[in-house]
Amino acid sequence: MNEGGPGAPDSGAASKPTASNGGNGVKRLNHIDYGTYIGLMRRAFKFLRHHYKEQDSEELESMKIYAKKFLLTLEALLLRHGYSPVYRARPGVDVAISGFPNYMDIVKLGADLNSKEERLPKLMTASELSARILNLVMEDPEKDPAKNAEELKNLRWQFAERAYLEILDLRTTFFQFTPGKVYSAPGVVKERKKDRRAYHISWACYDQASNLPYVYMMVFEHDKSQPALEEGGPELVQLLEALQIIAGRAPTELQAIGVLLDEALTHIYPRLLRRNRIGPIYSPLLYQDAVELNPNSFAARIGPHFKEAGLPDEDFVILFETETVVSDREEAPKGLYVRLGGKAKSRQIFHVPKTDRDLYKRGSSSVRRWALMPHRLRQHLNEKDIKALPELYGKVEFLVYTEDETVRGVEHVG
């Protein structure tokens, strides 16, 4: 059931759901319209931000940044699919079983970003398009209504295409790989050597196997003999390239990512690596009309509880988690090369408990899992219900949200 890899419960396959092949047991998902879908995601991310306010400032700021980028990406997809003749036959969002957009839609954003500078000059300017639309609207409706309607449709598509391409920006949009900024982080960790400085960096990726966004954060040390990373230069370029190649997808063992980054970067020493998985998300808006929903899927098993609790279709459950791996110590290089006077980089030894099967499999020092749901749903679920839902059972912390007139926010209920 967990085809998305470690920590991605029932999140789905990357294949596009159709009448004959839905991916991960779904023949057809709801094709929810983008306006409704963006509204659902805005609410989910709003409550996630409430939760992260309780975390450390670096994590809160990173999650706020990437949540904003992801919502802007959904708006970009609305422009891309809402008016284009190529996508007009599509009735709405191509939602994967994870409740998030299909991976290929995110991949195409990157391709469009690369062709942006070539395509924009070929389109009419916004002022030219506005003038043409105004002229059509003001024309005699009896003149040729069918021709006018078709031309107006074409102009709206060009307007949406221009707006879509202008939105695409590596600094503000969530792509398959989305780099973040490097910040000086003195005091976050105690540098192991005086000739190093501490840094914090974040980045995000959209995983193909699970159709889910992941946000990474890393605290590391950097040799003072090299130019400061915040000034840019070859060292920063090398770091960003390594992140894209080594940690541009998930899930992969977190320890393995730390080791590979440590080996690939001569003057950088990873001390702490954290990965936040966002999703999957369930809502009746996404699945209530789905055909042949796999009875073993989380959506099929949690759906009846929404109905029994009398919840509106706009409510949701979102699962998310944070896993961390930390460097326990540093190990000096050994071997003939060193004994003959050669210099080699000290390696980080990451702490992964061998007695904890789940942590050992993930290559992590610690993992925390959460389920955010309506308060009424949590009250409705009894111990027997939860045991029948592995995604909610075990070491899962429950968060509940309320939106009535007196209480708005998120509460941790254990």
N, C-alpha and C positions, 0 to 999 in steps of 0.2 A: 504493500500500500504506500509506503514511503519511497516513491520513486525519485524524489527530488534530492536524495542524498541525506547526509547527517543533518538533523534538525530542520528538515523541511517537510512537515507532516502533510501528506496527501496534497502536495502543491501542484502537481500536474506535469504533463509533458508539453514539449514545445510545438507539437503539431497543431495545425489550425483546425478547430472544431468544424465539422461539416455534417451533412445529413448522414454520411456513411462512416466518418472517422472523427470522433470527438476528442480523442486523446484522453488517456487515463479514465476511460469508462463513460464518457459523456458523448452521446451522439449529437446533441445540439444544446448549446447554452443559450440563455436569454441574450438577445442582441439589444442590450440596454442603450438608450440614446445617450450621447456624450454629456448633455446638460445634466441629466439625472445622475449619471455615473460620476461626474466631477463633483456634484453636490455630496454624494455618498463619501467620496474620498476626502473631501474637505473636512467633513465631520470626523472621519476616522483619524486623520492627521491632527486635527485640533485636540482631540482627547489624548493622542499619543504625546503631544507637546506638554499637556498637563502632567503626564507621568514623568517625562524627562526633566521637568522643573525640579524634581527631587534628586536628580543625579548631579554629578560634578559639572562645572560650567563648560568645560571643553566638550563633553558629550552632548549637553543641551544645545550648545551653539552649532555643533556639527549636524545634529538631527534636524534642527530648525532650518539650516541652510539646504540640506538635501530634500527635506519635505517640500520646501518652497520650489525647488528645482523640479521635483517630480510632478507637482501640481501644474507647473507651467508647461511641462512636457505633455500632460493630458490636454491642455488648451491648444498646444501645437497640433496634436493629433486630431482634435476637433476641426481645426482649420484645414488640415490635410485631407481628411476624409469626408467632411461635411458637404463640400461643393464640387469636388473633382469628379469629372465624368467617369474616371477609372474606378472610383470607389462609390459612386452614387447608388449602385445596386446593393451595397452593403447597408443593412438596416440599422447598424449601430456599432458599438464597441466590440471588437473581437476579443472577448474576455476568455482567458484560460481558466482551468479549473481552480487555480490559485485565487481567482477573483481579481487578478491584475492583468494588464494588457498582454497580448501575445508577444513573445520575445522578438519575432521578426518585425513587428511594428517599431520596436525600439531600435533594432539594427538599422532599419531604413532611415531613421533620423540622422544617423551618422553619415550615411551615403549622401543624403540631401544637404547636410552641412558642408561636405566636401565640394559639392557642385553649386553651392549657393552663389559664389561670386560670378560664376559663368552664367547662371540662369536669371539672376535679378535684372541685369541690363536689358534682357530680351523682353521683359514685361513692361507694360505701360506704367507710368508713375501713378501714385495714389491720386494726385490731383486730376490727371487725365482720365483715370477710371471713374472718378466721382462725377466729372463733367459728362462723360458718355452715359452713365447711369441716369443722371438727372435729365438729360435730353430725351432718353427713352421713356422715362416716367411721364414727362410733360407732353409727349407726342399724342396725337389723336388716337385713342384706343381702337377706333374703328378702322384705322389705316391698314394694319396687317397684324392682328393680335397674336397669331401663332408665331410669326417671325420675330416680333418684338419680345415675346416671352422667351424664345430660344436665345436671342441675343443677350437679354438681361441675365439669363442663367449663365451664359458664357462669361459675361463681365463679372458677375459675382464670384465665379470660380477663379478668374484671374486676380481679383481683389484678395480672395482668401489665400491664393498661392503666394502672393507678394507678402501678405501679413505673416504667413507661415514661415517663409524663408527668413524674414526679418527677425522673427522670434528666436530662431536657432542660433545659439551662442554657447560656446563651451563653458562660459563663466556663469550662465544662468539656467541652463537646461540640463536635464538628466538624460545621459546617453548610456550606451552599452558599457562604456568606461568613462567615469567622470572624475577628473583629478580635482583635488582641493588645494588649499594654501598651506605653506609651511610657516609655523609660528615658533618663535623662541619660547622655551618652556622651562626656565630656571625654577628650581624648587619642586617641580613635579616628580622628578627622580633625583637621587643624589648621584652625581657623576662618579664613575668608578675611578677615573683618572683626572688630574687637574688640567691636562692638556686637551680636554673635550668640553663641548657645550651641548646642552639638552635642547631637543626640538620636539614639536608635535605636528603631525600631518594627518589629514583625512582624505579619503577618496571613496568612491562608490562604484558599484557595477550592477548590471542587470543580468541575472543568471539564466542561462539557456535551459538547463534541466528543470528548474523549478518555476520559471516565470515569476521571479520575485526580485525586488531590489534589496541589495546588501550595502551597508555603510561600514567602512573600515576606519579605524583610528590607530595610529602608531606613535609611541613615544620612543625616541632614539637619541643616541649620542653621536656627535660628529667631531672629527679631529679639528682642533683650532688651527692646525697648520694649513688648512684649506680655507678658501674664501667663505665667509658666512653665507649660508644657504638663502637667507632672505634677500640677498643681493643678486640672486640669479646665478647664471654661469653654468659651465659644463657639469659640475657636481649635481646641481638641481635637475638638469635635463636627464642625467643618468639615473637619478632616483625616480623620476616620473616614468621613464621608460621601463625601469625594472618593475615598478608597481603595476604597470599595464600588462606586462608580459607574465609576471609571476602571480599577481593578485588581482588580475582583471576579471576573474570569474569566481564563482562559489557554487556549492561548498567544496572546499578542499581542506585537508587537515591543517589546522591553524599553525601548529608547530612546524609543519613542512614549509609553509609560506615564510615563517620567521627565519628558518634555516637558510632557505634559498636567497632571501633578501640579504641576510648576513654574509653569505658567500659571494653574492654578485656585486656588492658595494664595498669597495676597499676601505673607505674612510667613515663608514656608517655602521653603528652598532645598535640593532633593535633591542629595546629593553622591555617593551610591553606592546602587545598587538591585540586589538579588540575588534570584534565583528558583530554588527547588529543586523539580524534578519528581520525584515518587516513583512508580515503576512505569513500564511494566507489569510484572506478575509472571506467571511460568509455573510450574506444578506439575502433575504427573500427577494429583493429587487433583482438579484443576479440569477437565482436558480428556481424560482417558483414555477416557471413554465418550461423548465428544461426537460428534454425528452430522454428517456432511458438513462437516467442518472444512476451511476453505479451504486448499488445499495451499500457497498462497503466504504464509499467515500464519506468524508467528514460532512460535506454538504447534505447528503442524504440522511445521515444519522442525527445531525443537529437540527435539521429543518422542522421535524415534528414538535420539538420542544418550543420553538418560536410560536407555533400555532397554539399549543397548549397553554402557553403563558400569555396569550392574547396580545402579542407585540405587533406594532405596525411594520409594514414592509421596509421602512427606511432604517430600521435598527440593524445592528451588525454584531458579529464577533470577529475580532482580529487577534491572531496569534503572533507573537513576536518573541525574540530571544536575544540575549547578549552572551557571547562566549569570549573568554580572555585567555591568553597565554603570556606568561611572564618569564623573563630571564632570571634564573636562580643565581647564576654565577658566570664567570668568564674563565675560559680554559686557554692557557698558553699553548701555542703550537709546539709540536714535537716532531722528531724525525731527523734524518741525516742532513737535510737542507739547513735546518736551524742549527744543528750541531756544528756545521761548517761555517757558521757565521751569517747565514741568510736571514732576512727579516720576513716574518709572516704575521698575518693579522690574528689577534686573539679571537676565539669563537665564543658565541653565546651558548650557554647550556640552558635550555628551556625546561621549566618544571611541568611535567605531565604525570599525575598520580597513576601508577601502574595498578593500584588496587581498585580503581574505579573504572569499570568496563566502558561506560559511555564516554568519559573524559579521555581515556586511552585511545578509543576509536577516533575521536574527534581531534586528538592532539592538542587538547586544551587544558589549562590549569583550573578553570572554573566555567560553569554555565548557569545562567538564570533564564527561566522560561516564564512567560506571562500569557494570560488570556484576558483580553479586555472585552467586556460584554455589558448589556443593559443590566441595571440593578435588579429588575424584575425577573430576568432570566436566571440570574444566579440564585435568587430566592426559590425559584421553581425547581432547579436541579437538586435532586437528592444524591446521597452517596452511591446508590445503585446506578443512577443515570450517569454519574461521572465515571464510574468504573467501566461502563460500557463505551466510554469515549476516551480512548488512550491519549488523544491529543490534550485532554484536560486532566488526566490522571497522573499521579506521582508528584514529582517535584515541580508542579506548576503553580505559580502565584496568580491569584485571581484579582483583577481590577474591575471595578464596576463604574459605569458612568450614568449620570442622571441629567435630565434637561427640563425638569419642571420649573415652575415660577420661583420657587424658593431656593433650590439647590442646583448648581451647575458646576460640574467638575468630575474628577476621578478620585475614587476612594480605594485604598488597598484593603482587601478583606481576607488576605491570607491564602 
